[in-house]
Amino acid sequence: MTRDEADTKLRELARETAAAAKGYIEKALQPIVAGYIAGELSLGEARERVMDLAELSSPRIDLMLSTQKRRAQSIGQLASQDRVQRELYPAWRLVRNAWRGKPRTDWPERWAAAGASCGFEGALQNDFIALKDSPIWAALGRGEGGFRDTLGDPFPPFAFGSGMGWRRVGREECERLGLI
């Protein structure tokens, strides 16, 4: 993902958030979400500003804001992937990187369904590792297998409140695993 593509996607995230909250929050949400994503507002400050605009519950607002921030962070990860980074770290490992009181236990099923939809092209069947350009990432985001809580993105968090993210996987490990 280029810097221009990342900037476009970030603008889309802000518009999407505002559209999803339309009727509750309207256009005033965009600068709040943008400020939170940019680190200009803390989660608490953003929550207070949103709560001033609408009568939504604090957990619901937190989910909306944190999901958009995690999506923006993933876009940043993708935008920073130059040729050298892709050469040194050609794959991602899907990992839990945010604590959840009640984490989903269906990630093996999600991975299997997404992998089956693309023939596990560039992806391992027995571990959550795939090349950065593997179609499995898009399949996870689409919710292959009937998962309806997905966000439609080929990058984490993949589903609302999932707590899942990426860790890069080095070339040596990819070779050892037979990915390249």
Backbone as ProteinMPNN parsed JSONL, in Angstrom:
{"seq_chain_A": "MTRDEADTKLRELARETAAAAKGYIEKALQPIVAGYIAGELSLGEARERVMDLAELSSPRIDLMLSTQKRRAQSIGQLASQDRVQRELYPAWRLVRNAWRGKPRTDWPERWAAAGASCGFEGALQNDFIALKDSPIWAALGRGEGGFRDTLGDPFPPFAFGSGMGWRRVGREECERLGLI", "coords_chain_A": {"N_chain_A": [[0.85, -1.173, 0.0], [0.634, 2.129, -0.93], [1.645, 5.433, 0.214], [-0.226, 7.36, -0.633], [-2.442, 5.691, -1.15], [-2.853, 4.767, 1.438], [-3.508, 7.185, 2.741], [-5.9, 7.774, 1.413], [-7.452, 5.554, 2.225], [-7.548, 6.006, 4.984], [-9.052, 8.36, 5.037], [-11.403, 7.28, 4.051], [-12.039, 5.584, 6.211], [-12.69, 7.435, 8.22], [-14.918, 8.674, 7.032], [-16.594, 6.441, 6.8], [-17.054, 5.754, 9.478], [-18.459, 8.003, 10.329], [-20.708, 7.787, 8.671], [-21.828, 5.362, 9.555], [-22.643, 6.048, 12.074], [-24.499, 7.939, 11.576], [-27.38, 9.851, 12.218], [-27.207, 9.388, 14.878], [-24.849, 10.702, 15.565], [-23.885, 12.222, 13.448], [-22.09, 14.489, 11.302], [-20.225, 15.522, 13.067], [-18.677, 13.586, 14.257], [-16.508, 12.845, 12.666], [-14.142, 14.633, 12.931], [-13.518, 14.016, 15.571], [-12.961, 11.239, 15.613], [-10.819, 11.317, 13.802], [-9.022, 12.882, 15.278], [-8.586, 11.189, 17.461], [-7.464, 8.907, 16.201], [-5.145, 10.091, 15.206], [-3.838, 10.565, 17.538], [-4.201, 12.869, 18.909], [-6.244, 13.135, 20.655], [-7.118, 11.488, 23.656], [-8.506, 8.219, 24.409], [-10.462, 8.53, 26.362], [-10.989, 11.32, 26.183], [-11.968, 11.484, 23.545], [-14.214, 9.826, 23.797], [-15.772, 11.313, 25.615], [-16.346, 13.575, 24.071], [-17.817, 12.429, 21.992], [-19.949, 11.376, 23.454], [-21.129, 13.717, 24.249], [-22.353, 14.388, 21.92], [-24.176, 12.41, 21.328], [-26.447, 9.973, 22.666], [-25.108, 7.438, 23.371], [-23.914, 4.299, 24.581], [-21.037, 4.036, 26.693], [-19.299, 1.685, 26.341], [-20.022, 0.955, 23.698], [-19.271, 3.187, 22.191], [-16.525, 3.16, 22.746], [-15.816, 0.74, 21.469], [-16.348, 1.361, 18.78], [-14.562, 3.54, 18.333], [-12.038, 2.393, 19.048], [-11.882, 0.271, 17.224], [-11.726, 1.633, 14.774], [-9.322, 2.976, 15.178], [-7.512, 0.831, 15.346], [-7.785, -0.206, 12.792], [-6.733, 1.935, 11.333], [-4.09, 1.856, 12.275], [-3.242, -0.571, 11.159], [-3.381, 0.079, 8.454], [-1.321, 1.918, 8.423], [0.825, 0.171, 8.974], [0.823, -1.327, 6.604], [1.355, 0.667, 4.724], [3.959, 1.255, 5.323], [5.456, -0.748, 4.259], [8.001, -1.19, 2.436], [10.088, -2.211, -0.374], [12.369, -3.418, 0.76], [11.473, -4.133, 3.354], [9.497, -5.994, 2.644], [11.087, -7.93, 1.517], [12.789, -8.745, 3.636], [10.904, -9.472, 5.576], [8.633, -11.335, 4.604], [6.083, -12.279, 5.28], [3.062, -12.367, 7.31], [2.038, -13.04, 10.65], [-0.886, -14.018, 12.158], [-1.989, -12.836, 15.162], [-3.039, -12.608, 18.599], [-3.249, -9.474, 19.81], [-4.417, -7.779, 21.538], [-5.904, -7.703, 24.647], [-8.764, -9.537, 25.617], [-11.677, -9.944, 27.509], [-13.389, -12.028, 27.032], [-12.324, -13.775, 24.749], [-12.692, -14.546, 21.238], [-13.054, -17.879, 20.154], [-13.043, -18.992, 17.724], [-11.101, -18.638, 15.756], [-9.421, -20.618, 14.519], [-11.351, -21.89, 12.879], [-12.174, -19.768, 11.288], [-9.761, -19.198, 9.951], [-9.395, -21.622, 8.568], [-11.675, -21.638, 6.868], [-11.256, -19.288, 5.375], [-8.798, -19.92, 4.212], [-9.494, -22.215, 2.734], [-11.121, -21.063, 0.828], [-9.344, -19.835, -0.856], [-7.578, -21.745, -1.567], [-5.463, -21.984, 0.179], [-3.402, -20.428, -0.806], [-0.207, -19.252, -0.621], [-0.271, -19.488, 2.124], [-0.171, -21.052, 5.349], [-1.684, -24.092, 6.439], [-1.787, -25.118, 9.002], [-0.998, -23.194, 10.783], [-1.256, -19.772, 11.735], [-0.025, -18.208, 9.594], [0.883, -16.357, 6.763], [1.926, -15.308, 3.5], [2.496, -11.855, 2.783], [1.107, -10.993, 0.557], [-0.841, -12.893, 0.228], [-4.031, -14.205, -0.682], [-5.548, -14.997, 1.462], [-5.774, -13.11, 3.483], [-7.565, -11.164, 2.546], [-9.778, -12.824, 2.319], [-10.268, -13.492, 5.003], [-11.063, -10.971, 5.906], [-13.412, -10.655, 4.449], [-15.02, -12.485, 5.636], [-15.223, -15.177, 4.923], [-16.812, -18.323, 4.966], [-19.03, -17.655, 6.311], [-18.94, -15.824, 8.429], [-20.193, -13.069, 10.035], [-19.4, -10.791, 11.344], [-17.331, -9.365, 10.343], [-15.115, -6.818, 8.94], [-14.55, -6.305, 6.32], [-12.041, -5.668, 5.396], [-8.691, -6.342, 4.172], [-6.92, -6.6, 6.277], [-5.944, -6.493, 9.792], [-8.248, -5.255, 12.262], [-9.921, -7.295, 11.279], [-12.42, -8.287, 12.367], [-15.108, -6.941, 14.35], [-14.094, -5.922, 17.545], [-12.164, -7.954, 17.847], [-9.479, -8.167, 18.717], [-7.337, -9.138, 17.344], [-4.268, -9.097, 15.485], [-1.312, -8.354, 13.543], [1.947, -9.84, 13.309], [5.163, -9.505, 12.046], [6.872, -11.869, 9.932], [9.964, -13.322, 9.505], [12.187, -13.83, 6.658], [13.849, -16.141, 6.826], [12.404, -17.859, 8.56], [10.086, -18.156, 7.0], [11.124, -19.513, 4.792], [11.968, -21.869, 6.048], [9.476, -22.867, 6.796], [8.405, -23.422, 4.365], [6.99, -21.577, 2.875], [8.174, -19.884, 1.076]], "CA_chain_A": [[0.0, 0.0, 0.0], [1.412, 3.362, -1.011], [1.24, 6.485, 1.149], [-1.477, 7.934, -1.148], [-3.503, 4.713, -0.9], [-3.108, 4.773, 2.881], [-4.232, 8.414, 3.051], [-7.262, 7.597, 0.905], [-8.133, 4.588, 3.083], [-7.807, 6.656, 6.265], [-10.195, 9.25, 4.833], [-12.576, 6.407, 3.953], [-12.39, 5.133, 7.562], [-13.374, 8.522, 8.921], [-16.252, 8.819, 6.418], [-17.371, 5.251, 7.147], [-17.471, 5.878, 10.871], [-19.504, 9.023, 10.388], [-21.914, 7.261, 8.027], [-22.402, 4.333, 10.424], [-23.229, 6.691, 13.249], [-25.435, 8.978, 11.142], [-28.627, 9.78, 12.963], [-26.799, 9.495, 16.284], [-23.726, 11.602, 15.792], [-23.751, 13.028, 12.248], [-20.753, 14.824, 10.811], [-19.323, 15.951, 14.135], [-17.837, 12.472, 14.673], [-15.292, 12.737, 11.852], [-12.931, 15.213, 13.53], [-13.204, 13.337, 16.833], [-12.272, 9.995, 15.247], [-9.529, 11.688, 13.217], [-8.159, 13.311, 16.378], [-8.22, 10.002, 18.244], [-6.529, 8.108, 15.39], [-3.884, 10.828, 15.11], [-3.223, 10.659, 18.856], [-4.422, 14.198, 19.47], [-7.218, 12.949, 21.73], [-7.081, 10.178, 24.312], [-9.766, 7.501, 24.29], [-11.416, 9.18, 27.264], [-11.389, 12.616, 25.622], [-12.804, 11.225, 22.374], [-15.487, 9.302, 24.303], [-16.558, 12.417, 26.184], [-16.839, 14.425, 22.976], [-18.874, 11.694, 21.298], [-21.107, 11.276, 24.357], [-21.785, 15.021, 24.203], [-23.11, 14.463, 20.666], [-25.203, 11.37, 21.209], [-26.681, 9.189, 23.86], [-24.653, 6.071, 23.137], [-23.23, 3.764, 25.754], [-19.583, 4.147, 26.681], [-18.656, 0.542, 25.685], [-20.285, 0.999, 22.259], [-18.412, 4.238, 21.646], [-15.147, 2.656, 22.829], [-15.636, -0.259, 20.414], [-16.299, 2.052, 17.495], [-13.32, 4.303, 18.236], [-10.85, 1.523, 19.061], [-11.846, -0.472, 15.964], [-11.219, 2.509, 13.723], [-7.905, 3.242, 15.431], [-6.749, -0.368, 14.985], [-7.774, -0.265, 11.331], [-5.776, 2.952, 10.88], [-2.744, 1.352, 12.57], [-2.921, -1.587, 10.152], [-3.101, 0.797, 7.212], [0.037, 2.44, 8.588], [1.755, -0.95, 8.797], [0.876, -1.657, 5.185], [1.985, 1.768, 3.994], [5.401, 1.276, 5.614], [6.07, -1.94, 3.67], [8.761, -0.953, 1.206], [10.669, -3.415, -0.976], [13.286, -4.041, 1.721], [10.659, -4.764, 4.391], [8.856, -7.187, 2.071], [12.138, -8.932, 1.292], [13.24, -9.249, 4.936], [9.764, -10.019, 6.313], [7.645, -11.54, 3.536], [4.805, -12.828, 5.738], [2.454, -11.927, 8.559], [1.461, -14.049, 11.541], [-2.07, -13.515, 12.84], [-1.798, -13.025, 16.601], [-3.85, -11.793, 19.502], [-2.403, -8.404, 20.34], [-5.205, -6.976, 22.467], [-6.572, -8.563, 25.617], [-10.22, -9.579, 25.611], [-12.219, -10.688, 28.638], [-13.982, -13.243, 26.481], [-11.847, -13.805, 23.361], [-13.289, -15.513, 20.307], [-12.317, -19.142, 20.046], [-13.296, -19.536, 16.396], [-10.097, -18.249, 14.761], [-9.031, -21.745, 13.656], [-12.396, -22.095, 11.87], [-12.092, -18.635, 10.36], [-8.566, -19.396, 9.135], [-9.656, -22.759, 7.676], [-12.64, -21.228, 5.845], [-10.595, -18.322, 4.493], [-7.796, -20.664, 3.447], [-10.165, -23.092, 1.769], [-11.676, -20.236, -0.256], [-8.268, -19.432, -1.774], [-6.66, -22.87, -1.732], [-4.306, -21.724, 1.047], [-2.346, -19.83, -1.622], [0.719, -18.447, 0.166], [-0.645, -19.546, 3.537], [-0.067, -22.354, 6.005], [-2.955, -24.621, 6.933], [-1.71, -25.494, 10.413], [-0.519, -22.074, 11.586], [-1.807, -18.51, 11.23], [1.032, -17.491, 8.894], [0.684, -16.273, 5.314], [2.665, -14.252, 2.824], [1.786, -10.577, 2.856], [0.207, -10.837, -0.588], [-1.742, -14.042, 0.148], [-5.452, -13.851, -0.695], [-6.222, -15.389, 2.706], [-6.054, -11.921, 4.299], [-8.825, -10.596, 2.042], [-10.838, -13.784, 2.641], [-10.588, -13.285, 6.426], [-11.804, -9.716, 6.008], [-14.751, -10.834, 3.871], [-15.795, -13.395, 6.475], [-15.456, -16.459, 4.255], [-17.298, -19.32, 5.906], [-20.273, -17.178, 6.903], [-18.743, -14.959, 9.598], [-20.885, -11.815, 9.71], [-18.91, -9.682, 12.163], [-16.095, -8.871, 9.735], [-15.086, -5.421, 8.54], [-14.344, -6.199, 4.881], [-10.679, -5.24, 5.089], [-7.681, -7.397, 4.121], [-5.956, -6.33, 7.349], [-6.559, -6.509, 11.116], [-8.658, -6.315, 13.167], [-10.751, -8.266, 10.554], [-13.781, -8.374, 12.914], [-15.334, -6.035, 15.476], [-13.701, -6.356, 18.878], [-11.467, -9.241, 17.809], [-8.193, -8.171, 19.407], [-6.323, -9.789, 16.514], [-3.374, -8.218, 14.735], [-0.225, -8.982, 12.795], [3.373, -9.754, 13.632], [5.886, -9.858, 10.826], [7.592, -13.142, 9.953], [11.19, -13.166, 8.733], [12.442, -14.665, 5.484], [14.396, -17.441, 7.217], [11.311, -18.699, 9.048], [9.224, -18.443, 5.85], [11.796, -20.567, 4.018], [11.898, -23.097, 6.84], [8.085, -23.35, 6.78], [8.046, -23.767, 2.999], [6.162, -20.552, 2.237], [8.931, -19.357, -0.071]], "C_chain_A": [[0.893, 1.232, 0.0], [0.894, 4.368, 0.012], [-0.088, 7.111, 0.688], [-2.65, 6.99, -0.92], [-3.866, 4.683, 0.576], [-3.887, 6.02, 3.282], [-5.681, 8.328, 2.598], [-8.057, 6.667, 1.809], [-8.46, 5.206, 4.444], [-8.978, 7.631, 6.159], [-11.484, 8.436, 4.736], [-13.015, 5.918, 5.335], [-13.156, 6.208, 8.317], [-14.781, 8.717, 8.358], [-17.159, 7.653, 6.799], [-17.902, 5.329, 8.574], [-18.608, 6.884, 10.998], [-20.806, 8.508, 9.782], [-22.605, 6.231, 8.924], [-23.112, 4.944, 11.621], [-24.257, 7.756, 12.876], [-26.78, 8.779, 11.822], [-28.356, 9.848, 14.456], [-25.817, 10.651, 16.455], [-23.529, 12.604, 14.662], [-22.297, 13.397, 11.978], [-19.759, 15.205, 11.901], [-18.382, 14.842, 14.585], [-16.501, 12.438, 13.919], [-14.069, 13.393, 12.496], [-12.54, 14.553, 14.859], [-12.434, 12.049, 16.548], [-10.894, 10.306, 14.667], [-8.549, 12.12, 14.304], [-7.698, 12.155, 17.232], [-7.203, 9.15, 17.492], [-5.164, 8.775, 15.333], [-3.178, 10.961, 16.455], [-3.382, 12.025, 19.505], [-5.421, 14.168, 20.622], [-7.006, 11.578, 22.352], [-8.431, 9.502, 24.091], [-10.835, 8.162, 25.16], [-11.912, 10.519, 26.738], [-12.314, 12.436, 24.425], [-14.176, 10.728, 22.813], [-16.366, 10.428, 24.831], [-17.14, 13.3, 25.089], [-17.969, 13.735, 22.215], [-20.125, 11.62, 22.171], [-21.843, 12.61, 24.433], [-22.678, 15.139, 22.972], [-24.278, 13.495, 20.616], [-25.348, 10.632, 22.519], [-26.375, 7.732, 23.553], [-23.933, 5.592, 24.384], [-21.722, 3.883, 25.588], [-18.909, 2.933, 26.026], [-18.852, 0.547, 24.166], [-19.395, 2.038, 21.578], [-16.962, 3.774, 21.644], [-14.867, 1.648, 21.725], [-15.488, 0.41, 19.059], [-14.963, 2.786, 17.325], [-12.092, 3.399, 18.187], [-10.75, 0.693, 17.788], [-11.271, 0.398, 14.856], [-9.736, 2.827, 13.935], [-7.056, 2.041, 15.028], [-6.699, -0.543, 13.472], [-6.759, 0.733, 10.783], [-4.334, 2.503, 11.141], [-2.321, 0.292, 11.553], [-2.621, -0.948, 8.805], [-1.7, 1.385, 7.266], [1.087, 1.359, 8.42], [1.92, -1.273, 7.322], [1.603, -0.581, 4.387], [3.494, 1.798, 4.207], [6.149, 0.102, 4.979], [6.758, -1.6, 2.351], [9.365, -2.271, 0.721], [11.573, -4.148, 0.002], [12.51, -4.764, 2.815], [10.001, -6.043, 3.877], [9.868, -8.298, 1.834], [12.578, -9.561, 2.623], [12.134, -9.964, 5.707], [8.607, -10.24, 5.336], [6.263, -12.012, 3.996], [4.342, -12.144, 7.024], [2.013, -13.16, 9.341], [0.265, -13.378, 12.222], [-1.943, -13.857, 14.32], [-2.821, -12.195, 17.373], [-2.92, -10.728, 20.07], [-3.18, -7.427, 21.219], [-5.991, -7.931, 23.366], [-8.084, -8.439, 25.452], [-10.672, -10.415, 26.795], [-12.797, -12.018, 28.206], [-13.558, -13.329, 25.006], [-12.587, -14.843, 22.519], [-12.415, -16.754, 20.272], [-12.432, -19.736, 18.648], [-12.253, -19.153, 15.339], [-9.568, -19.43, 13.95], [-10.067, -22.016, 12.559], [-12.385, -20.971, 10.835], [-10.917, -18.815, 9.404], [-8.81, -20.525, 8.121], [-10.616, -22.365, 6.55], [-12.011, -20.247, 4.856], [-9.567, -19.031, 3.616], [-8.413, -21.559, 2.391], [-10.684, -22.288, 0.581], [-10.616, -19.833, -1.274], [-7.237, -20.544, -1.96], [-5.387, -22.728, -0.911], [-3.112, -21.196, 0.249], [-1.481, -18.908, -0.756], [0.441, -18.469, 1.655], [-0.477, -20.96, 4.07], [-1.443, -22.796, 6.484], [-2.944, -24.804, 8.438], [-1.169, -24.389, 11.32], [-1.05, -20.796, 10.946], [-0.719, -17.664, 10.59], [0.738, -17.529, 7.404], [1.547, -15.15, 4.759], [1.828, -12.981, 2.818], [0.813, -10.386, 1.702], [-0.739, -12.025, -0.76], [-3.2, -13.58, 0.142], [-6.199, -14.26, 0.579], [-6.588, -14.175, 3.559], [-7.363, -11.266, 3.859], [-9.999, -11.51, 2.396], [-11.238, -13.685, 4.118], [-11.45, -12.037, 6.602], [-13.21, -9.797, 5.446], [-15.629, -11.754, 4.706], [-16.136, -14.7, 5.785], [-15.841, -17.503, 5.297], [-18.543, -18.86, 6.64], [-20.123, -16.313, 8.136], [-19.244, -13.553, 9.26], [-20.378, -10.603, 10.495], [-17.659, -9.042, 11.582], [-16.26, -7.451, 9.222], [-14.859, -5.228, 7.047], [-12.954, -5.784, 4.457], [-9.721, -6.425, 5.014], [-6.572, -7.192, 5.164], [-6.688, -6.309, 8.685], [-7.234, -5.182, 11.445], [-9.567, -7.38, 12.554], [-12.193, -8.325, 11.058], [-13.894, -7.426, 14.112], [-14.893, -6.668, 16.787], [-12.847, -7.607, 18.938], [-10.182, -9.276, 18.625], [-7.067, -8.804, 18.606], [-5.526, -8.747, 15.747], [-2.317, -9.036, 14.029], [1.098, -8.846, 13.519], [4.093, -10.176, 12.359], [6.683, -11.147, 11.031], [8.772, -13.01, 8.999], [11.353, -14.191, 7.621], [12.933, -16.057, 5.874], [13.294, -18.384, 7.72], [10.359, -19.084, 7.905], [9.821, -19.558, 4.982], [11.704, -21.905, 4.744], [10.502, -23.71, 6.819], [7.598, -23.721, 5.374], [7.116, -22.768, 2.314], [6.841, -19.943, 1.02], [10.117, -20.278, -0.356]], "O_chain_A": [[1.795, 1.359, 0.828], [-0.169, 4.174, 0.602], [-0.971, 7.366, 1.507], [-3.734, 7.43, -0.541], [-5.041, 4.585, 0.931], [-4.826, 5.934, 4.074], [-6.587, 8.756, 3.313], [-9.211, 6.953, 2.13], [-9.532, 4.957, 4.996], [-9.798, 7.724, 7.071], [-12.524, 8.835, 5.261], [-14.212, 5.842, 5.614], [-14.156, 5.921, 8.975], [-15.732, 8.904, 9.117], [-18.341, 7.843, 7.086], [-19.061, 5.007, 8.835], [-19.595, 6.639, 11.691], [-21.885, 8.762, 10.318], [-23.831, 6.23, 9.038], [-24.091, 4.385, 12.115], [-24.825, 8.406, 13.754], [-27.248, 7.651, 11.974], [-29.2, 10.321, 15.217], [-25.942, 11.465, 17.37], [-23.055, 13.716, 14.896], [-21.383, 12.683, 12.39], [-18.553, 15.203, 11.656], [-17.377, 15.126, 15.236], [-15.481, 12.043, 14.484], [-13.031, 12.74, 12.596], [-11.364, 14.536, 15.223], [-11.394, 11.79, 17.153], [-9.914, 9.639, 14.999], [-7.373, 11.761, 14.255], [-6.553, 12.129, 17.682], [-6.202, 8.72, 18.064], [-4.137, 8.1, 15.405], [-2.038, 11.422, 16.508], [-2.768, 12.303, 20.534], [-5.441, 15.069, 21.461], [-6.742, 10.609, 21.64], [-9.384, 10.138, 23.639], [-11.977, 8.329, 24.732], [-13.101, 10.828, 26.828], [-13.318, 13.137, 24.295], [-15.193, 11.155, 22.266], [-17.559, 10.489, 24.532], [-18.294, 13.723, 25.172], [-18.953, 14.371, 21.839], [-21.239, 11.785, 21.674], [-23.053, 12.634, 24.657], [-23.646, 15.899, 22.975], [-25.265, 13.747, 19.925], [-24.463, 10.673, 23.373], [-27.278, 6.897, 23.484], [-23.404, 6.395, 25.153], [-21.203, 3.835, 24.473], [-18.008, 3.13, 25.21], [-17.939, 0.179, 23.427], [-18.836, 1.783, 20.511], [-16.247, 3.967, 20.661], [-13.803, 1.686, 21.107], [-14.6, 0.061, 18.282], [-14.313, 2.662, 16.287], [-11.198, 3.617, 17.37], [-9.644, 0.432, 17.315], [-10.424, -0.053, 14.085], [-8.982, 2.933, 12.968], [-5.993, 2.21, 14.432], [-5.684, -0.981, 12.93], [-6.007, 0.408, 9.864], [-3.454, 2.744, 10.314], [-1.164, 0.265, 11.134], [-1.714, -1.381, 8.095], [-0.971, 1.357, 6.274], [2.125, 1.589, 7.799], [3.039, -1.469, 6.847], [2.377, -0.889, 3.481], [4.229, 2.312, 3.364], [7.362, -0.019, 5.153], [6.159, -1.712, 1.282], [9.171, -3.316, 1.34], [11.546, -5.377, 0.065], [12.853, -5.892, 3.169], [9.952, -7.051, 4.582], [9.535, -9.478, 1.942], [12.72, -10.78, 2.714], [12.392, -10.944, 6.407], [7.7, -9.412, 5.257], [5.357, -12.133, 3.172], [5.098, -11.457, 7.711], [1.661, -14.188, 8.762], [0.397, -12.297, 12.794], [-1.806, -15.025, 14.687], [-3.381, -11.223, 16.866], [-1.928, -11.042, 20.727], [-2.663, -6.376, 21.598], [-6.656, -8.85, 22.886], [-8.605, -7.357, 25.181], [-10.112, -11.48, 27.056], [-12.705, -13.013, 28.926], [-14.341, -12.996, 24.117], [-13.042, -15.871, 23.021], [-11.19, -16.674, 20.353], [-11.974, -20.853, 18.408], [-12.499, -19.327, 14.145], [-9.286, -19.253, 12.765], [-9.697, -22.338, 11.43], [-12.569, -21.215, 9.642], [-11.053, -18.611, 8.198], [-8.467, -20.388, 6.947], [-10.389, -22.726, 5.396], [-12.209, -20.363, 3.646], [-9.48, -18.768, 2.416], [-7.905, -21.647, 1.274], [-10.686, -22.779, -0.548], [-10.94, -19.524, -2.42], [-6.14, -20.295, -2.46], [-4.35, -23.288, -1.266], [-1.959, -21.478, 0.579], [-1.965, -17.909, -0.224], [0.868, -17.569, 2.379], [-0.622, -21.937, 3.336], [-2.265, -21.973, 6.885], [-3.98, -24.661, 9.087], [-0.912, -24.628, 12.5], [-1.268, -20.755, 9.735], [-0.506, -16.522, 10.996], [0.392, -18.571, 6.847], [1.856, -14.178, 5.449], [0.598, -13.035, 2.846], [-0.196, -9.694, 1.847], [-1.38, -12.146, -1.803], [-3.563, -12.664, 0.881], [-7.365, -13.901, 0.75], [-7.589, -14.198, 4.274], [-8.172, -10.862, 4.694], [-11.083, -11.034, 2.731], [-12.42, -13.785, 4.445], [-12.433, -12.042, 7.343], [-14.106, -9.091, 5.909], [-16.843, -11.803, 4.51], [-17.199, -15.273, 6.019], [-15.259, -17.555, 6.38], [-19.062, -19.578, 7.494], [-21.11, -16.088, 8.837], [-18.769, -12.929, 8.311], [-20.89, -9.498, 10.316], [-16.995, -8.257, 12.26], [-17.374, -6.944, 9.084], [-14.963, -4.106, 6.55], [-12.71, -5.57, 3.269], [-9.915, -7.415, 5.72], [-5.424, -7.575, 4.94], [-7.905, -6.131, 8.723], [-6.831, -4.125, 10.958], [-9.958, -8.306, 13.265], [-13.112, -8.405, 10.244], [-12.908, -7.147, 14.794], [-15.266, -7.797, 17.104], [-12.803, -8.266, 19.976], [-9.832, -10.322, 19.171], [-5.965, -8.99, 19.123], [-6.025, -7.674, 15.408], [-2.418, -10.259, 13.931], [1.341, -7.878, 14.24], [3.664, -11.107, 11.677], [7.107, -11.469, 12.141], [8.608, -12.636, 7.838], [10.748, -15.263, 7.637], [12.478, -17.051, 5.308], [13.256, -19.558, 7.351], [9.882, -20.218, 7.854], [9.103, -20.435, 4.502], [11.404, -22.936, 4.141], [10.358, -24.933, 6.823], [6.507, -24.269, 5.216], [6.52, -23.082, 1.283], [6.184, -19.539, 0.06], [10.888, -20.022, -1.28]]}, "name": "protein", "num_of_chains": 1, "seq": "MTRDEADTKLRELARETAAAAKGYIEKALQPIVAGYIAGELSLGEARERVMDLAELSSPRIDLMLSTQKRRAQSIGQLASQDRVQRELYPAWRLVRNAWRGKPRTDWPERWAAAGASCGFEGALQNDFIALKDSPIWAALGRGEGGFRDTLGDPFPPFAFGSGMGWRRVGREECERLGLI"}
